[in-house]
Structures are given as C-alpha cells and as structure tokens.
Amino acid sequence: MENIIEIEDFRPEAAPTVDPTLDASGLKTILRQMASERDTLEAELGAHMDYLRFTPAGLDGPLKDPEGYPRNDCDVYQIRVARSRVAVLKTDLQRLMLRLESHLHALHSLEKTPGRPREAVGSQAPPPPKRIPLCVVNTVDPQSPAHQAGLSPGDIILAYGSVLIQREGELPDALQRISTFTQAHIGIAFDVVVQRGPGQETLTLVPRTWGGGGVLGCHLVPMN
C-alpha cells in the first residue's frame, strides 16, 4: 500500500544552456517566469516542511517503533508522501536555480557588451536598483557553518543565494524564504552578500549538520 517512490539526492548537472538568440528583453521575460515558478516551489516546499515539523516523526525521524512496527502516534503514510514530495521539490528547486543563474549571467554579459542595441530610445539605462536588506545576523556560534563562511554578528544580509527583496512589501516573508532556501540547499554552497559598514562582501555558505543546533549555527533577525 505504501507505494512511495524514493528520490535520489540531487547531483548538480552541467550548467544549463541559454538560447543565444535571446535579447535582453527575452531574457528578462524568462527570468520573471522562473522567479514566479521559484516562488511557487518554495511555497509548496515550505508547506510540506511545516507539516513534517509538527508531526511526532519530524523531518527525518524513524517511522517504526522499537519493535519494528509502524508508529501509531502519527500518519506514517502521509509522512512518507510529504517526505517524498519534499525530495522532489528540493530537486526541482535546485535545478531551477541553476537555470535561473545561467540566464542571469547571460543577461549581465549581454548588458556589459559594448555597442549592444538599446531596448528603448532615450537616455542610458538606469543603474540596477539598490538591494533591500533581508535581515540582520544577531549571533553566530563558533565552529558553525555560518562562522566558517565568515558571517559575523551585525552583518546585514542583502542577498541569500537566490533570495532577494525587490519591494519593501516582501520583507515579512524574508526569513521564511531564507529558511526554505536553506533546507533546499543543505550540503550545497551558495553566495551570501552582506553589508559591513559602508562596504559589501560576498561569502560562501554551505548549510550542513554540525556539532550544534540547526544547519547554519546563527540567529537571523528581521530588519527593524
């Protein structure tokens, strides 16, 4: 009855190819579609993980009692379904992030190409919008993944992997998006852009289990 498909761990593939005939406008359209797809995947992934966290078995606890029988304090079948779906969503999200990053690089390269055609008649294109801070690093545990990445208390996080804030109205969801992104990237390195004083630094973070709690070893708090 428990016909649940086991999903293998995601293994990064070769960088996705980008259609070389796309202009900046076409790339931006695709990037908007990918951002919408990312939000949908992150929302579903977050819902399944919230469900699992509140079950007695948790995200990865045993589903059998000490005598080898299915646990009777939770819905084992639904937990298996949720865990299987989480694995699928994590893989889909990671592959989508690879595609999104490839298209972003292509767009940046195109916009830096000298003599490229303007998309609209008029003055020079405006500079990219200023990054809106996501959150602040409150504490960092020694020897934790966050500590090894170089995060320090007081750092203002401007970008967390693909998690960015484009409008002030998105700020209430920032920490939830960071949590979802983290769970989908355990063991996978990604960039974190932080502001320290007047400057910015790009750090490389790899969420993982370690001797302390969680997979980061730091406490993030919302922007005031």
N, C-alpha and C positions, 0 to 999 in steps of 0.2 A: 504493500500500500504506500510505503514511503518511497515513491519514485522521484527522488530529488537528484538532479544532475549535479555532480561535483565539478566545480570550476577550478582550473589550474591557476596558479599565481601568474600575474601579468608579467610578461617579459618584453622590454622595450624593443620595438622593431626599428627598421631603418626609417630615417626621417621621411615623413610623408612628402610626396611631390606636390608642387604647386603649378597650376596651369600657367605657363609662361606668357600666354596671350592676354591674361587678365591685366587691366589697368588699375590704377589706384581706386577708382570708383567701384569696380567689380570686386576687388579685394575687400574693401570696406563693407560691401553688402554681405559677402560671405562671412566676414568676421562678426557682423551683427547677428547673423543666423546661428553661428557657432556659440556666441555668447548666450543667446536665448536657449539653445539646446543644453549648454552647460548649466544654466540656472535650473532647468527642468530636472536634469540628472541629479544635481546637488540637493534639490528639494526632496526628491523621492528617496535618495540615499539617506538624507537626514531623518526622514520619517521612519524608515526601517530601522535605523540605528537607535533612534529614540525608543522605539518599541522594544528592541532587544535589551537595551539598558535597564528597562523596568521589569524584565522577566527574571525569575529566580536564577535562570541559567546564564543570564548576561550575554555579552557579545560572543564569547567563546568557551563558556563553561561546559562541563560534561552534561550529556543528555541521558545518562544512565545512572542509576543509583549504585551504591557499593556492591550490591548483589548482581549487578549486570542487567537489571530490568529498566525499562523506560521510566523516567521520573514521573511521579504522579502529582507534582506540585506546579506543573506548567503544561502548556500545549506543545508537546515535543514536535508534532508535525508542523505547526505554524512557525515554530522557531527555526526548523530546518528550511522551510520555504523562505523565511526572511533572510537567513544567513546566505542561502544560495543566491537570492536576489541582490544582496549587498555585494557579493563577489562579482556578479555580472556588472552591476552598476559601477563598481570601482574600476573594472577593466575598461568599460565603455568611456568613463570619465578620463582615465589616463590616456587612452588613445585619442580622445577628442582634444585633450590638452596638447598632445604632440602636433596635431593638425593645426590647432589654433596658433601655437608658437611658430610653426613653419610659415603660416600665412602672415603673421605679424612681422617676421623677419623679412619676408618678401616685400611687404608694404613699406617698411623702413628703408630697405635697399632702393626701392623704386623712388621714394621721395628724396633720397640723397643723390640720385643720379643727376649729374649736371645736364642742363638743357632739356630735361624732360618736359613734355607738354603740360601746360596748366589745365586744371579741370574746369576752371572758370575764368572768364576775363576779369581783370581787375588787379588789385594790388597783390603783393606777395602773400602767400598763405599764412595765416596766423600761427604763432608758436603753439606747441601742444599744451593742453590745459594743465594747470598746476595740480599735482597729486593731492587728494584729500586724505588726511591721516585716517588709518583704520582703527588703531588702538595704541596703548602705551604698555611697554614692558614694566611690570611692577616689581617682580622678583625673579631671580634666576638661581637655580640650585647648582652648586658646584658639581663638576664632572657630568652634568646632564647634556643631552643633545643640544639644548639651547646654549649652554655655556661653551661647548666645543665649537659651535657655529660662530661664537663671538658676540652673541646678544648680551646686552648689559641693562640693568635697571635704568629707567629713564629714556630708553630708546623709543622713538616714535616710529611705528611701523607704517610705511607708506604703501608697500606692496608686499603681498604674501603669496608667492607663486603667481597664479593667475587671478588671485583675489584682489580686485581694485575697487575703489569707490569713485563713481563719476558724479554722483549727486549727493548733497547733504542728506536727502531723504532716505538713502540706503544705509546710513550709519547704524541704525538699530539692528540691522541684520549682519553687521560686520563680523562679530565674534562667532555667530552661528556658522557663517560661511567659512571662516578660518577653521573651525572645528571640523566641519565636513571635509574640507580640503585636506586637512591633516590626516584624518582617518583613511582617506583615499590614497595617501602618499606615504604610508609607513614603509620605511626602507628605501624610499626614493628621494634623491636630492633635488632641491629646488631653490630658487633665489628668494631672498627676503631683503627688501630695500628699507633701510632705516634712516631716520634723520637724527643726527647728533650735533647739537648746536646749529651753526649755520650750514654745515655740510651734510652730505648724504653718503652712505656706504651700502654696498651690496654684499650680503653674506650668503653663504650656502648652508642650508639646514637640512638635516636628514632625521625625520621623526623615527624613533625606534624604542623598543623596550630597553630599560637600563635598570640600575640598582634602586632608583627612586620611583615615585608615582608618575603615572601618565607616560606619554611618549615624547614629551618636549622638555619637561623639567623647568617650566617657567610659568609665571602667572601674568596673564594679559588682562588689562582693564580697559573699559570704554574711554573714549575721549570725553573730556568734560564739556 
